[in-house]
Amino acid sequence: MEELDFTLVIAVVAVFSLTAITNLYVIHSLTRKLDALVSAGSKTEDEGAEPENEEEPSGGPSKEQILARRALLIRELEEERGTRVIQLIHRKEPWSTSDDEPEIVLEDSEVILQQVRETPPDKPIDFIVHTEGGLTFAADLMAMALRYHKAKVTAMVPFYAMSDGTYLALAADEIMMEKCSILAPVEPLVDDMPANAVMSILKRKPIETVSDRTFLQAESARMETENAKEFVKWLLIDKMNEEQAMQVANFLVGGFMASTTPITLDVARAIGLNVIEGVPEKVHQIFETIEFTGGARPGKQYQ
């Protein structure tokens, strides 16, 4: 009996000891987690704290690091040139969804118009544009805002400003391009068809053989084309005489080229646009942070 009582005592002591050890382990783990949370909170509140070195699943810089790097480059560019830098860059980000296809949308115009409005009238603007185009109405709004800005506006086109993006370059007092940068024609589309091609149907076929729908499309194409020509002319009228502006408008809108025909630096100069060769190195450094393909970024890796 005494042996049984002694065994029970040993068992109870063992249980209590195990429970105590387990509790100590749990408390230690919770303490470590709490210390980590407090430390992370302190870093967030500290204005001078460096961004955390979190990495994307691909092993590249984190979103916070990329955005911080871009902001730094923009500040440095503004200090070097004494300008306000505004950007419209349409590329997929490393964190973009697979179905995200960046293009000019109405929300872009809201952001850009607000940024231009907040820029002092005597402050020059450097407008970095990189887009394949998109909604014409939104591009027109942004081009108007740039055109009305009283100080000098410089459009920087390191790669391309195509379709409606070309309006934004035309709105600037000066365009910076590389030798291989391109602008593009701004011929309107009607139901995804070039406006001038639609209008040509009425000249190629007897009117009685043309359907009502085609006739309405041709009339819409005529109005869109006239509007585009007048808008281009208005964007350029303070940079060249009226006849030159009309010639450029006919060249860009008149359907003489496919919509994908590249208008290079040399061509832009030949038609009378004020083009400077060379885009600041800081602008190219901004693009080193951008995802160009589905694979590894081609740009430099940075700390």
MIVONU-190888 format. One record per residue (C-alpha): x, y, z. Coordinates in Angstrom, 2 decimals, decimal comma. Each point is the difference from the previous one (the first is absolute). Layout:
KEVEX        X        Y        Z
KEVEX        X        Y        Z
...
***
This chain:
KEVEX        X        Y        Z
KEVEX     0,00     0,00     0,00
KEVEX     2,80     2,35     0,93
KEVEX     1,71    -0,83    -3,30
KEVEX    -3,22     0,90    -1,90
KEVEX    -0,29     3,31     1,86
KEVEX     3,62     0,78    -0,79
KEVEX    -0,60    -0,77    -3,70
KEVEX    -3,03     2,32    -0,10
KEVEX     2,03     2,78     1,60
KEVEX     2,73    -0,41    -2,61
KEVEX    -2,63     0,07    -2,81
KEVEX    -1,65     3,16     1,35
KEVEX     3,37     1,74     0,32
KEVEX     0,88    -1,02    -3,55
KEVEX    -3,29     1,36    -1,38
KEVEX     0,43     3,31     1,79
KEVEX     3,61     0,25    -1,17
KEVEX    -0,97    -0,71    -3,61
KEVEX    -2,82     2,54     0,20
KEVEX     2,34     2,63     1,40
KEVEX     2,57    -0,62    -2,72
KEVEX    -2,70     0,20    -2,69
KEVEX    -1,33     3,27     1,43
KEVEX     3,48     1,46     0,12
KEVEX     0,52    -0,95    -3,67
KEVEX    -3,32     1,56    -1,02
KEVEX     0,74     3,17     1,95
KEVEX     3,46     0,22    -1,56
KEVEX    -1,44    -0,41    -3,51
KEVEX    -2,68     2,64     0,61
KEVEX     2,62     2,36     1,41
KEVEX     2,15    -0,36    -3,10
KEVEX    -2,98     0,67    -2,29
KEVEX    -1,00     3,05     2,04
KEVEX     3,56     1,36    -0,13
KEVEX     0,00    -0,46    -3,78
KEVEX    -3,31     1,87    -0,37
KEVEX     1,17     2,85     2,20
KEVEX     3,25     0,24    -1,95
KEVEX    -1,85     0,08    -3,34
KEVEX    -2,36     2,69     1,32
KEVEX     2,94     2,12     1,12
KEVEX     1,57    -0,19    -3,44
KEVEX    -3,27     1,04    -1,64
KEVEX    -0,37     3,03     2,29
KEVEX     3,61     1,06    -0,43
KEVEX     0,12     2,46    -2,92
KEVEX     3,61    -0,79    -0,71
KEVEX    -0,47    -3,77    -0,02
KEVEX     1,00    -1,85    -3,13
KEVEX    -2,66    -2,07    -1,80
KEVEX    -0,08    -3,62     1,06
KEVEX     1,94    -2,31    -2,25
KEVEX    -3,00    -2,04    -0,95
KEVEX     0,36    -1,69    -3,32
KEVEX    -2,48    -1,00    -2,64
KEVEX    -0,47    -3,72    -0,59
KEVEX     2,25     0,40    -3,05
KEVEX     2,85     1,10     2,25
KEVEX     0,06     3,60    -1,30
KEVEX    -0,54     3,26     1,91
KEVEX    -3,28     0,45     1,85
KEVEX    -2,76     2,33    -1,19
KEVEX     0,90     2,48     2,75
KEVEX     3,66     0,01    -1,06
KEVEX    -0,90     0,53    -3,66
KEVEX    -2,37     2,90     0,73
KEVEX     2,51     1,59     2,38
KEVEX     2,73    -0,23    -2,64
KEVEX    -2,22     1,66    -2,61
KEVEX    -0,99     2,79     2,37
KEVEX     3,66     0,68     0,77
KEVEX     0,92     0,15    -3,70
KEVEX    -2,88     2,38    -0,73
KEVEX     1,07     2,31     2,84
KEVEX     3,58     0,00    -1,29
KEVEX    -1,19     0,75    -3,55
KEVEX    -2,14     2,89     1,25
KEVEX     2,95     1,43     1,94
KEVEX     2,37    -0,31    -2,97
KEVEX    -2,36     1,66    -2,50
KEVEX    -1,99     2,31     2,27
KEVEX    -3,28    -1,46    -1,23
KEVEX    -3,07    -1,87     1,18
KEVEX     0,13    -3,57    -1,33
KEVEX    -3,32    -1,58    -0,99
KEVEX    -0,12    -3,46    -1,49
KEVEX    -2,37    -2,13    -2,02
KEVEX     1,69    -3,38    -0,27
KEVEX    -2,01    -3,01    -1,13
KEVEX     1,78    -3,28     0,66
KEVEX    -0,88    -3,10     1,95
KEVEX     1,45     0,10     3,47
KEVEX     1,57    -3,05     1,71
KEVEX    -3,12    -0,06     2,20
KEVEX    -2,50     0,44    -2,88
KEVEX    -2,61    -2,65    -0,72
KEVEX     0,33    -2,02    -3,18
KEVEX    -3,04     1,65    -1,59
KEVEX     1,12     3,55     0,79
KEVEX     0,64     1,83    -3,29
KEVEX     1,04     3,61     0,77
KEVEX    -1,36     2,67    -2,35
KEVEX    -1,28     3,56     0,17
KEVEX    -3,25     0,06     1,98
KEVEX    -2,16     2,78     1,41
KEVEX     1,52    -0,40     3,47
KEVEX     3,41     0,91    -1,46
KEVEX    -1,35     3,36    -1,12
KEVEX    -1,38     0,72     3,48
KEVEX     3,39    -0,64     1,60
KEVEX     2,02     1,93    -2,60
KEVEX    -2,35     2,99    -0,04
KEVEX     0,23     0,23     3,78
KEVEX     3,81    -0,17    -0,09
KEVEX     0,19     2,70    -2,67
KEVEX    -2,46     2,18     1,94
KEVEX     2,12    -0,32     3,15
KEVEX     3,15     1,06    -1,88
KEVEX     0,73     3,74     0,34
KEVEX    -0,59     1,87    -3,29
KEVEX     3,66     1,06    -0,20
KEVEX     1,34    -3,51     0,69
KEVEX     1,16    -1,94    -3,11
KEVEX    -1,38    -3,51    -0,43
KEVEX     1,89    -3,07    -1,17
KEVEX    -2,63    -2,44    -1,21
KEVEX     1,27    -3,58    -0,37
KEVEX    -2,29    -1,88    -2,39
KEVEX     0,16    -3,67    -0,86
KEVEX    -3,23    -1,46    -1,37
KEVEX    -1,58    -1,88    -2,88
KEVEX    -3,07     2,26     0,17
KEVEX    -3,52    -0,63     1,18
KEVEX    -3,03     2,21     0,56
KEVEX     0,19     3,05    -2,29
KEVEX    -2,24     2,12     2,21
KEVEX     2,33    -0,49     2,98
KEVEX     3,09     0,75    -2,10
KEVEX    -1,62     3,20    -1,28
KEVEX    -0,64     1,17     3,56
KEVEX     3,62    -0,57     1,03
KEVEX     1,33     1,65    -3,17
KEVEX    -2,17     3,06     0,65
KEVEX     1,30     0,29     3,57
KEVEX     3,61    -0,11    -1,21
KEVEX    -0,74     2,45    -2,82
KEVEX    -1,53     2,55     2,40
KEVEX     2,85    -0,16     2,52
KEVEX     1,75     3,38    -0,11
KEVEX     3,57    -1,16     0,63
KEVEX     2,02    -2,18    -2,35
KEVEX    -1,16    -3,59    -0,45
KEVEX     2,45    -2,66    -1,18
KEVEX    -1,27    -3,39    -1,11
KEVEX     2,54    -2,78     0,56
KEVEX    -0,48    -3,06    -2,21
KEVEX     2,69    -2,55     0,88
KEVEX    -1,70    -2,76    -2,01
KEVEX    -3,42     0,70    -1,53
KEVEX    -3,08     2,18     0,21
KEVEX    -2,33    -1,66    -2,46
KEVEX    -3,52     0,71    -1,23
KEVEX    -1,72     2,38     2,44
KEVEX     3,25     0,23     1,96
KEVEX     1,36     2,07    -2,89
KEVEX    -2,47     2,78     0,88
KEVEX     1,82     0,37     3,33
KEVEX     3,33     0,48    -1,74
KEVEX    -1,49     2,52    -2,43
KEVEX    -1,36     2,04     2,93
KEVEX     3,53     0,65     1,31
KEVEX     2,21     2,94    -0,92
KEVEX     2,91    -2,39    -0,48
KEVEX     0,25    -3,74    -0,59
KEVEX     2,97    -2,06     1,16
KEVEX     0,50    -3,26    -1,90
KEVEX     2,72    -2,55    -0,50
KEVEX     1,14    -0,94    -3,49
KEVEX    -2,24    -3,07     0,16
KEVEX    -2,93     1,55     1,87
KEVEX    -3,25     0,23    -1,93
KEVEX    -3,23     1,91    -0,21
KEVEX    -2,88    -1,28    -2,16
KEVEX    -2,86     1,17    -2,23
KEVEX    -3,18     1,11     1,76
KEVEX    -2,57    -1,03    -2,61
KEVEX    -3,30    -0,77     1,79
KEVEX    -1,57    -3,45    -0,03
KEVEX    -3,66    -0,69    -0,65
KEVEX    -1,07    -3,45     1,19
KEVEX     3,70    -0,93     0,09
KEVEX     0,41     1,03    -3,65
KEVEX     2,15     2,92    -1,25
KEVEX    -2,26     3,00    -0,55
KEVEX     1,39     0,91    -3,42
KEVEX    -0,41    -3,56    -1,25
KEVEX    -3,65     0,04     1,07
KEVEX    -0,58     3,33    -1,77
KEVEX     1,62    -1,31    -3,18
KEVEX    -2,81    -2,54    -0,41
KEVEX    -2,36     2,78    -1,04
KEVEX     2,43     0,97    -2,76
KEVEX     0,55    -3,54    -1,23
KEVEX    -3,59    -1,25    -0,14
KEVEX    -3,25     1,44    -1,39
KEVEX    -1,96     1,54     2,87
KEVEX    -3,02    -2,24    -0,67
KEVEX     2,14    -3,08     0,68
KEVEX     1,21     1,27     3,36
KEVEX    -1,89    -1,21     3,06
KEVEX    -1,48     2,48     2,46
KEVEX     2,36    -1,26     2,68
KEVEX     3,07     0,58    -2,19
KEVEX    -1,26     3,44    -0,93
KEVEX    -0,40     0,93     3,68
KEVEX     3,47    -1,36     0,75
KEVEX     1,46     2,12    -2,80
KEVEX    -1,75     3,11     1,32
KEVEX     1,32    -0,71     3,51
KEVEX     3,48    -0,51    -1,46
KEVEX    -0,21     3,38    -1,76
KEVEX    -0,90     1,83     3,21
KEVEX     2,67    -1,82     2,04
KEVEX     2,65     0,81    -2,61
KEVEX    -0,92     3,67    -0,17
KEVEX     0,04     0,24     3,78
KEVEX     3,42    -1,67     0,21
KEVEX     1,49     2,31    -2,64
KEVEX    -1,29     3,10     1,72
KEVEX     1,25    -1,20     3,37
KEVEX     3,51    -0,69    -1,32
KEVEX    -0,01     3,39    -1,69
KEVEX    -1,02     1,67     3,28
KEVEX     2,77    -1,79     1,92
KEVEX     2,62     1,25    -2,47
KEVEX    -1,25     3,47    -0,92
KEVEX     2,23     1,78     2,54
KEVEX     3,08    -1,90    -1,18
KEVEX    -0,26     0,54    -3,79
KEVEX    -2,08     1,95    -2,46
KEVEX    -3,53    -1,07    -0,91
KEVEX     0,93    -1,52    -3,35
KEVEX     2,75    -2,14     1,53
KEVEX    -2,32    -1,11     2,81
KEVEX    -2,62    -1,05    -2,54
KEVEX     2,58    -1,96    -2,00
KEVEX     1,12    -1,87     3,11
KEVEX    -3,62    -0,71     0,92
KEVEX    -0,69    -1,43    -3,48
KEVEX     3,18    -2,09     0,21
KEVEX    -0,90    -1,50     3,39
KEVEX    -3,76    -0,39    -0,48
KEVEX    -0,52    -0,32    -3,74
KEVEX     0,41    -3,76    -0,34
KEVEX     3,22     0,13    -2,03
KEVEX     1,65    -2,52     2,34
KEVEX    -1,00    -3,08     1,92
KEVEX    -0,70     0,66     3,68
KEVEX     3,15    -1,95     0,89
KEVEX     2,30     2,06    -2,24
KEVEX     2,81     1,30     2,26
KEVEX     0,61     3,74    -0,02
KEVEX     3,62     0,18     1,04
KEVEX     2,01     2,93     1,31
KEVEX     1,21     0,88    -3,51
KEVEX    -3,52    -0,13    -1,46
KEVEX    -1,39     2,08     2,87
KEVEX     2,63     2,64    -0,67
KEVEX    -0,66    -0,11    -3,74
KEVEX    -3,68     0,86     0,48
KEVEX     0,92     2,97     2,18
KEVEX    -0,35    -1,25     3,58
KEVEX     2,39     1,42     2,61
KEVEX     1,92    -3,16     0,85
KEVEX     3,17    -0,34     2,08
KEVEX     2,06    -3,17    -0,25
KEVEX     0,67    -1,70     3,31
KEVEX    -2,01    -0,77     3,12
KEVEX     1,56     0,59     3,45
KEVEX     1,72    -3,04     1,50
KEVEX    -2,19     0,23     3,10
KEVEX    -3,05    -0,77    -2,17
KEVEX     1,64    -3,17    -1,27
KEVEX     0,85    -0,94     3,58
KEVEX    -3,70     0,25     0,85
KEVEX    -0,71    -2,55    -2,71
KEVEX     2,59    -2,35     1,50
KEVEX    -2,55    -0,63     2,77
KEVEX    -2,77    -1,00    -2,41
KEVEX    -0,99    -3,51    -1,02
KEVEX     0,51    -0,29    -3,76
KEVEX    -0,60    -3,73    -0,41
KEVEX    -1,43    -2,91     1,89
KEVEX     3,49    -1,09     0,95
KEVEX     2,86     1,71     1,79
KEVEX     0,25     3,78    -0,16
KEVEX     2,63     1,14    -2,48
KEVEX     0,90     3,06     2,09
KEVEX     2,71     0,32     2,60
KEVEX    -0,51    -1,45     3,45
KEVEX     0,32     2,54     2,79
KEVEX     0,30    -0,09     3,76
***
